[in-house]
């Protein structure tokens, strides 16, 4: 049976420099740890904009927020390993 790959959701918004940095950091992390990334624009949903608007980028691993603002790659890596990433 194949192992399930953890999902990372990157909450972003247009023109966000920290969001671009987070996206690049996740690409680099993906060289070492297997996971799937889904990017969500918070401005496309009023509730997400209210919840995350001031703190983007926000990174969630398997539905749990692990980093906001400047990405904490070590925290994301720990969460991925805890979620079973290879």
Residue pairs with C-beta under 8 A, 6 or more apart in sequence:
3 84
3 86
4 84
5 34
5 35
5 36
5 85
6 35
6 36
6 61
6 62
6 80
6 83
6 84
6 85
7 35
7 36
7 37
7 38
7 61
7 62
8 26
8 35
8 36
8 37
8 38
8 59
8 60
8 61
8 76
8 80
9 37
9 38
9 39
9 40
9 59
9 60
9 63
10 19
10 22
10 23
10 26
10 37
10 38
10 39
10 40
10 57
10 58
10 59
11 40
11 42
11 48
11 52
11 56
11 57
11 58
11 59
11 60
12 19
12 22
12 23
12 39
12 40
12 41
12 42
12 56
12 57
13 19
13 41
13 42
13 43
13 49
13 53
13 56
14 41
14 43
16 56
16 57
18 56
18 57
18 69
18 70
18 71
19 56
19 57
21 57
21 70
21 71
22 57
22 59
22 67
22 71
23 39
23 57
25 71
25 73
26 37
26 59
26 71
26 76
29 35
29 73
29 76
29 77
29 80
30 37
32 77
33 77
33 80
33 81
33 85
33 86
34 85
34 86
35 61
35 80
35 85
40 48
42 48
42 49
42 51
42 52
42 53
42 56
43 49
43 53
52 58
52 68
55 68
55 69
56 68
57 67
57 68
57 69
57 71
58 65
58 67
58 68
59 65
59 66
59 67
59 68
59 71
59 76
60 66
61 76
61 79
61 80
61 83
62 79
62 83
64 79
66 72
66 75
66 76
66 78
66 79
67 75
67 76
